[in-house]
Amino acid sequence: MRPLKVIVDQTSLRHNLAIVKQLAPKSKIMSVVKANGYGHGLINVAQGLSESDGFAVLALNEAIDLREHGFEQDILLLEGAFESYEISIAAKMRFNLVVHNLHQLQMIEKLKLNHPIDIHFKINTGMNRLGFNPNEAKEILKTLQNKSHFKSITLMTHFATADEPKGIDWQLTVFNDIAQHFNFSHSVANSASIVNFKKTHLDWVRPGIMLYGASPIMGQKSSALNIKPVMQLKSKIIAIQNLSKDDSVGYGETFKANNNMRIGVVACGYADGYPRHAPNGTPVYVEGKKTSTVGRVSMDMLYIDVTNIPQASISSDVELWGEHIPVDDVAEKAGTVGYELLCAISASKRVPIEIIHG
């Protein structure tokens, strides 16, 4: 069997959830488990986060999977419904729907629902992605207050710069200007604002990336937040190559040896979700030591410098990210974010997942 695998540690999920509870002790927690649990496996993650008050997903099938596996918490569909039949299913199965435009509201109001539905009314406070125009939101909300279609209404928005110097005040002011006129629940805080801005810890918080052990703050290490990596991406060396000075390795001759070198060939490539654009010098961990990649990542393999690790040999374990190599460090080298790397592993559908239940 090919040695590449993902190890998902549910004890780390529970630890990271506890950190969120410490940071926002008065808020309910809507754990974001979209994108197949950020690449960790939806049900694996939900089991590790079972003490959450709710789960947020993207697609209806994800919400149904959670219900069918016995999760009774609130389940929120972050983009809401796309078709009328989805609204009927959501009402029957007690899913919460984000409503972010008039079309979605009109679909709900045209249906004769046997069960009123819980909605999260999304206000566009400046990100300009989804949500009602703040100049119109107040009047629309007034029309919804006494309608029988809705069991509850939660007001929500999403911050664009919670992890940047601009902060969240420019959006929170817009949100509060509307929210103060209604006795509805509020949900605004993503991972970065949970960490950075206590005033965003309202009725609900919506942690995402921090639950998986990656930092939500650019330039800040996850260890500084006391969160633990949930995913380890591990493989093995499957061949050793000895290079002479000026020999190259991999496609395109993007790396040439300055001196004699030992190169370990590792069973992992971009078809498995590892970033093809990861440059020479991307960190890895082998035989108790940190080293780095050399050459261009191939579809099924990548190459690491083991010149100064004489004990490295065929079948030596290699950690590509996880306990010793934070995924954020790999992402920084590759010019991307940890979110993309974690999700890409799941998207590849080639890497088996091993669960540590703890």
N, C-alpha and C positions, 0 to 999 in steps of 0.2 A: 504494500500500500504506500502511495506517495506520502512523504512525512509531514507535509504542510497541514497545520490545523489551527483553529481558533480555540482558546480556552476562555470561557466566560465564568467569572467568579460571582455568584449571587451574594456572597457575604460582603463583597465590596459594594454592590448595589445597596444593600441594607445600611452599610456604613455611610455611604454618600447621602442617602435619604435622611439619615439621622442628622447629618450636617445641615441639610436644608431646614429641618425642624428646629435645630438650634438657632439658625439665623432668623427664621420667621416663625416663632413659636405660636403666634396668635392666628396664623393663616392656615386655611386648608390647602392641601397640596394636590395639584393636578399634574401628575408626572407625564411628561411628553414621551411617548413610546412609538411615535411614527417611524416610517422608513424601516419597518421590521425591527423595532427597538434599536434604532441607530446602528443597524447591522449586527446586533447581538442576538437576534431571535426574539420575536414579539412575546411569546409565552414565557420563554426563559426570563426575560426582563420583568414581565408583569409578576411572575412568581417572586423574584427578588425584591420587587417594590410593592408587595402585597399590602403593606401598611399605608399606602397612599390613599387619599380620600377620593381620587379620581384618576382617570387616564385620558390623555389626549392622543388621538390618532388622526390620520388623514382620510382613510378610505373606509367605506361601509363594511367591507369584508373583514377589515382589521377589528372593527367594533364587534362584529358578530362573533369572530374567533374568541375574543375576550369573554363575551357572555357565555358562549358554549363551553368554555373552560372554567366556568363557575365564578367569574369575577362580577361581583354585584355592585361595585362602586359606580359613581357617575362616570360615563364615558362620553367624551366630547369629540365631535367630528370637526376638525379645525377649518376646513373649507366649506362646511355645511353640506347641503344637498344639491345635487345637480339635476335630478329628475324627481317627479312627484312621488313615484313609488318608493324612493328612498326615505321620503318624509314619513310615509305610512309605516314603513319598517321601523324607523327611528322612534316614532311614537309608541308603537307596540312593544319594542324592546327596551324602552326607557333610555334612549340615547339623547344626549344634549346636542343641539345643532348650533354652530356658528351661523349667524345671519349677517351678511355683509353687503347686501344690495336689495333693492326693491323687488327684483324678480323673484328672489328667494322668499321674501315675505308674501308676495302675491300667490306663489305656489302653495304655501301653507294655508293661507286664508281661503283658497278655493276648495280645499279638501274638507270633507266631513269626517274629522278624526274622532275615533272612539275614545282616544286618550289625548288629553292636552299635552303639549310638548314644552320642554325646557329649552330656551334659546339663550345664546350668548350674542348680544348685539354688539357688533364690532364697529368702532369709530375710527376713522382715518385721521389720526392726529398729526400726520406729517410724513409718515413713511411712504405714503402713496402707493401702496400695494393692494391691500383689501380694506374695505370699510366704508361706512357712510360718511359723506361730507359733513364736517362739524357744523356748517351753517344750516344744514337741513335736519341733523340728527335729533335735535330737541323736539321739533314739531312732529317728527315721525314717532318718536317715543311716546309722546302724549296720546297719539291715536291707538297705541298698543296696550295701554295700561289696563283697560277694562275688557279686553277681548278674551273670549273663552278658549281660543286656540292655545293660549300660552299658560303653562303651569307656573313658570317662573321666568324672569328676565335677569340676566347678568350683563353688566356693561363691561366691555373689554377693549383693549387696544394693544398695539405691539410697538416696542421701542426700537428705533433704528440705530441709536448711538449710545446705548447703555454701557458699552465697553470702551468708549472713546471720551476724550476730554470734554466734548460738548455736553455729555450727560443726557439727562431725561427731562429736565425742567421745561424745556420748550414744548414737549409733547404732553407732559403731565398737566400743565396749566390748561391746555385745550381740553383735555379729558375732564378735569375737575370742574371746569366752567359749565359743562353739560351735566355731569354726574350729580352735582350738588342739588339739582332740581328734582331728583327722583330717589325713591327709597328702594333702590335695587342693589344687589350685590355687585362687587367690583373685582376685576381680574386684569392686572396690567404687568406683573413682574415676570420677566424671563430670568434665565440663570444669572446674567451679568448684573441685572438690577437687584436681584436677591442679594448678591454679594455687595454691591456698591451703594444701594440706596434703600435704607430702612423704610422711608416714607412710601415706598411702592408696595410694602407688604400689607396688602389690603385683605379682603375676604378670601381671595384665592391667590396663590402663586403658581407659576407654571415652569418649574425647572426642566431643563432639557439636558444639554451637554454636560453639565456638572454632575449629573447622576451617573454618568458613564466614566467619570474620572479624568476628563479633559478640562482644561481651564477655560472659562468663558471670557476671560480678560486677556486681551492681547498683551503679550510681553510678561505675563505673570505665570509662574509655574503652578501646576496643580498641587504640588506639595505644600505651597504656601497657604492653600485653602484647606489643607488636611483632607483632601479627597483622594480616593484610591482608584487606580486604573482597574476597570472591569474586564477589559479584553486583553489577552496576550495573543499575539500572532507569532507562532513558532514554527520552525522548520528544521532542516538538517543540511549539513554539507553533503553533497552527493558526488563531488569530485574535487580533486586538488590539481591545480596547474602551476608549474614552475615557470616564471617568466624571466627572461634575460633583459638587460637594459635595452630600451626602445621597443620591446614587444608590446603589442596591444591586446586588449581583451574585449570581446563583445562587438556588436555592430558599430560601424562607423568610425572605429578607431578613436573614440572619444577619450580614451585613457591610454597613455603609454607609460611604461615603467621607466623611472629614472635610474633604477638600480635593479639588481636581482630581487625577485619577489615571489612569495607564495600566495596563490589566489584560491580561495574557497568558492566553489560553485554551489549555490543554494537553491533548493527547490521552491521558488516563489517568483512570480512575475506579474506583469501588468494584467494578464487575464485573470489573475487571482484577486485583483484589487489593489496591489501595490502600485504606487504612482510611477508611471513610465518616465516622467520628467524629473524624478529624484536624481540629483546630480552626484558626481563624485564627492565623497565625504559625508554622505548621509549616514547617521550612526546606526550601528547594530551591536549586538552583544553575543559573544561566543566564548565558551570555556572560561567564564568568570571575568572576562575583560571586554571593554568597549573597543570597537574598531569601526571601520566604515566601508561603505560600498565603493566600488570602482567600476568604470565602464557604464554603458547604457543598459538599463533594465530591459530584458527580453520578455517575450510573452510568458514563458514558463520558468525562467531562471534569472537570478541576479548574481553579482560577483562581489566578494568581500576580501579585504586585505588581511591575511593571517600570517604575514611575514614574521611578526614579533609575537606570535602565539604558537609556539612549536607543538604544543599538545593538540592543537586543532587538526582534525583529520576527518576522513569520511565517516559519517554518522554523528559527528559532533552536533550538539543542539545549538540552534541559532535563534535568538529572540530578535524579531524585527521591530516590534514595539510591545510595551506592556510594563512589567515591573521595573526593569532597569533602563529601558529606553522609552520615555514618555512619547505618546503618539504626537503630541504637540511639537516635539523636537524634530520628528520626521517631517511633519507637515510644514514647519518653518523652513527646513532645508529645501523642500519641494515647492515652496511658494504657494501653499494652500493652507487649509485649516483642518484640524483634527476631525471635524464633522465629516468631511468628504472621504477621508481615509477609512473611518469606521464604517460608513455606509457602503463604500465601494466593496468591501469584503463580502457583505451579504449579497450585493448586486451581482457579483461574479458567479454565485451558486456553485463554485468549485471547491470551496473550503469547508470541510466538516467542522462542526462545533462540538466541543466537549464541555460539559457543565460541571462546575464545582458547586455543590449545593450547600456545603458548610453545615 
